[in-house]
Amino acid sequence: MESCHEKKSPCCGQEEAGTCPSQPETPPWISGWLMTPKGNVPQVATSLQLIDRVGSFKARWNIGRMNYSVEPGLYAVGTPSPESPALVSANYKMSFDRLRSELTGRDLWVLVLDTQGINVWCAAGKGTFGTDELVRQIQATRLREMVSHRTLILPQLGAPGVAAHQVERRTGFRVVYGPVRASDLPALLDAGMKATPEMRRVRFTTKDRLALTPIELVLGFQYILAAAIVLPLLGGWGRDGYALVNVSSVGLRAVLLFLVGYLGGALITPLFLPWLPGRAFAMKGALVGLFLAAGTVALGWETPLSLSQGLNLLAWSMLLPATSAFFAMNFTGASTYTSLSGVRKEVHVALPLQLAAVGTGLVLWMVSHFV
């Protein structure tokens, strides 16, 4: 096999003969093309460029996240031979980038599945990183003719979606699960595919959790926008009818308190997730909301409380925990602490309670304006 680096084109060497059809623009992370008897395979760079890091940052903040993907198929790292190991990845570009950035100086094949732009773990749960798609890509890329061995290295978090015995029966390839994190791949390969217990352990550190909070914050922005419109309008009503001065004073305070509950669920709860009591995310978020209510809602009130202040305090003592619990519950989809059945059960129980608390809290808040 030969490598063609001078021109990022699958038709390298064919231009003068006029046999190369027009090709789409080559992505910057493709460094060249590996010429094989079965066709030319794109070679990927192992060093991430600024455009890759900017793309990941944007995806974290839900900017173009659903289209942040690479074309599925077979890729080459370095100059692999038929004996080189074959890895499997998802076509979510952030997952693909994380994998290739750990393979500097190595010669490997990377088979990318069409997971519809979803990462390995989530795609395994949805079934797109699954047995049928793996078999399809093995056949579509003619992988049996590209490699002399019959072993595929899959990420451990992809195991829920893949039936290894079916893959072997249908393709002849044996599935071996690699480590949880791509950073442990070099050590695994150097150790002859022997994984240590630490490589198998799923970690969900503070850094990992904070990396996932931007998307939760962005997804909740629609609720902030709605609150910024509705609460000031409702806050204008009082004993003397509708007053614009209340729109800015009462309404603005309400929006700020809603923002506190939002941050409690979308940021504070994920940050302190392992140390908050209870298993349900809704419970963890509600406890954070109660703590915030105790520390925030009472600010500015003098004792003894008037009836209006008491109702207002009671209202936000219900609204803040419910708001925080709702946004904390959204984090279940980003956490390694949960299962699909557990999430469904939690939503079934918690969501009606949250709606009841919000409804009651809003009624008490409105009543407090008229007494």
SULFEN-V224219 format. One record per residue. N is the residue number from 1. RES is the residue in one letter. SS is DSSP state (H for helix, E for strand, L for the rest). Layout:
n = <N:N>
res = <RES:RES>
ss = <SS:SS>
This chain:
n = <1:2:3:4:5:6:7:8:9:10:11:12:13:14:15:16:17:18:19:20:21:22:23:24:25:26:27:28:29:30:31:32:33:34:35:36:37:38:39:40:41:42:43:44:45:46:47:48:49:50:51:52:53:54:55:56:57:58:59:60:61:62:63:64:65:66:67:68:69:70:71:72:73:74:75:76:77:78:79:80:81:82:83:84:85:86:87:88:89:90:91:92:93:94:95:96:97:98:99:100:101:102:103:104:105:106:107:108:109:110:111:112:113:114:115:116:117:118:119:120:121:122:123:124:125:126:127:128:129:130:131:132:133:134:135:136:137:138:139:140:141:142:143:144:145:146:147:148:149:150:151:152:153:154:155:156:157:158:159:160:161:162:163:164:165:166:167:168:169:170:171:172:173:174:175:176:177:178:179:180:181:182:183:184:185:186:187:188:189:190:191:192:193:194:195:196:197:198:199:200:201:202:203:204:205:206:207:208:209:210:211:212:213:214:215:216:217:218:219:220:221:222:223:224:225:226:227:228:229:230:231:232:233:234:235:236:237:238:239:240:241:242:243:244:245:246:247:248:249:250:251:252:253:254:255:256:257:258:259:260:261:262:263:264:265:266:267:268:269:270:271:272:273:274:275:276:277:278:279:280:281:282:283:284:285:286:287:288:289:290:291:292:293:294:295:296:297:298:299:300:301:302:303:304:305:306:307:308:309:310:311:312:313:314:315:316:317:318:319:320:321:322:323:324:325:326:327:328:329:330:331:332:333:334:335:336:337:338:339:340:341:342:343:344:345:346:347:348:349:350:351:352:353:354:355:356:357:358:359:360:361:362:363:364:365:366:367:368:369:370:371>
res = <M:E:S:C:H:E:K:K:S:P:C:C:G:Q:E:E:A:G:T:C:P:S:Q:P:E:T:P:P:W:I:S:G:W:L:M:T:P:K:G:N:V:P:Q:V:A:T:S:L:Q:L:I:D:R:V:G:S:F:K:A:R:W:N:I:G:R:M:N:Y:S:V:E:P:G:L:Y:A:V:G:T:P:S:P:E:S:P:A:L:V:S:A:N:Y:K:M:S:F:D:R:L:R:S:E:L:T:G:R:D:L:W:V:L:V:L:D:T:Q:G:I:N:V:W:C:A:A:G:K:G:T:F:G:T:D:E:L:V:R:Q:I:Q:A:T:R:L:R:E:M:V:S:H:R:T:L:I:L:P:Q:L:G:A:P:G:V:A:A:H:Q:V:E:R:R:T:G:F:R:V:V:Y:G:P:V:R:A:S:D:L:P:A:L:L:D:A:G:M:K:A:T:P:E:M:R:R:V:R:F:T:T:K:D:R:L:A:L:T:P:I:E:L:V:L:G:F:Q:Y:I:L:A:A:A:I:V:L:P:L:L:G:G:W:G:R:D:G:Y:A:L:V:N:V:S:S:V:G:L:R:A:V:L:L:F:L:V:G:Y:L:G:G:A:L:I:T:P:L:F:L:P:W:L:P:G:R:A:F:A:M:K:G:A:L:V:G:L:F:L:A:A:G:T:V:A:L:G:W:E:T:P:L:S:L:S:Q:G:L:N:L:L:A:W:S:M:L:L:P:A:T:S:A:F:F:A:M:N:F:T:G:A:S:T:Y:T:S:L:S:G:V:R:K:E:V:H:V:A:L:P:L:Q:L:A:A:V:G:T:G:L:V:L:W:M:V:S:H:F:V>
ss = <L:E:E:E:L:L:L:L:L:L:L:L:L:L:L:L:L:L:L:L:L:L:L:L:L:L:L:L:L:E:E:E:E:E:E:E:L:L:E:E:E:E:E:E:L:L:L:L:L:H:H:H:H:H:H:H:H:H:H:H:L:L:L:L:H:H:H:L:E:L:L:L:E:E:E:E:E:L:L:L:L:L:L:L:L:E:E:E:E:E:L:E:H:H:H:H:H:H:H:H:L:L:L:L:L:L:L:E:E:E:E:E:E:L:L:L:L:L:L:H:H:H:H:H:H:H:L:L:L:L:H:H:H:H:H:H:H:H:H:H:L:L:H:H:H:H:L:L:L:L:E:E:E:E:L:H:H:H:H:H:H:L:L:H:H:H:H:H:H:H:H:L:L:E:E:E:E:L:L:L:L:H:H:H:H:H:H:H:H:H:L:L:L:L:L:L:H:H:H:H:L:L:L:L:L:H:H:H:H:H:H:H:H:H:H:H:H:H:H:L:H:H:H:H:H:H:H:H:H:H:H:H:H:H:H:L:E:E:L:L:E:E:L:H:H:H:H:H:H:H:H:H:H:H:H:H:H:H:H:H:H:H:H:H:H:H:H:H:H:H:H:L:H:H:H:L:L:L:L:L:H:H:H:H:H:H:H:H:H:H:H:H:H:H:H:H:H:L:L:L:L:L:L:L:L:L:H:H:H:H:H:H:H:H:H:H:H:H:H:H:H:H:H:H:H:H:H:H:H:H:H:H:H:H:L:L:L:L:L:H:H:H:H:H:H:H:H:H:H:H:H:H:H:H:H:H:H:H:H:H:H:H:H:H:H:H:H:H:L:L:L>
